Amino acid sequence: MINLNKNIYYAVFGNPINHSKSPKIHNFFLKKYDLNEKYIRICASKKFFLTEILSFFKNGGKGANITLPFKEKVYSICTNLTKRAKISGSINTLKKNYIGEIIGDNTDGIGLLTDLKFKNLINKNDNILILGAGGAARGIIYPLLKFGCNIYITNRTIKKAQILSKKFRKFGYIKCLKLHQLNKNKFQIIINATSAGISNNSPLVIPSDIFNKKIICYDMFYGNTDTFFMKFCKKLGATRVYNGIGMLVNQAAHSFFLWTNIFPNIKNILDILKN
């Protein structure tokens, strides 16, 4: 049972969760718009996560963000889903509405695309390689396809990548590649959607010759210093390397809008996080 203190109505659930900057972002938004509410981190039990998230809403919670490893597991408790949540099959945002229904959404993809566009890193018809085929990858594929990019996906367990490729092919060009096939293709962007951004292990054994000075390497995860993936890319010659802070802030803005019907200005919080 999760007992909430006064004014705590929002939270991020994950395991691990101590690295999360979501409380800093959302508490900044809540204060900026004079909402007397708070947002906290909750390290959820991998075994009892669904019970804990339901307890959170039963005890006054209004909205939640979901991160690894629960983005696919939370699907079963939702009363209704947004279009992008239905398509992705992965959820990172929940809202309890005025009649007690739990609405599931996914703001990861739109957050990533917004950040890539803001930084002028993406163009239509770009070839994008996605590393990983879990919940993080599921959330970003549809917006990238809709924008007009060609998606290539690889994973340590290739069957999972094949399942995603089949699921999304009606929305645009997407192809599953085995690791040894990567050096036969030219990519403009490589996106790390594996949890290696947190665990600090090599994302996958990928061929070094797909890296060059022009390629854009984007880690969906982030840290106070370069992630292992970022260091890995720089070591192989990439110079245009980014972490997921911009994506995090933009997806948070879309989550905040779902909960409050206010779309926040993100400039100040981006400056705070960068400093």
Secondary structure, 3 states (H helix, E strand, C coil): CCCCCCCEEEEEEECCCCCCCHHHHHHHHHHHCCCCCEEEEEECCCCCHHHHHHHHHHCCCCEEEECCCCCCHHHHHCCEECHHHHHHCCCCEEEECCCCCEEEECCHHHHHHHHHHHCCCCCCCCEEEEECCCHHHHHHHHHHHHHCCEEEEECCCHHHHHHHHHHHHHHCCEEECCHHHHHHCCCCEEEECCCHHHHCCCCCCCCHHHCCCCCEEEECCCCCCCCHHHHHHHHCCCCEEECCHHHHHHHHHHHHHHHHCCCCCCHHHHHHHHC
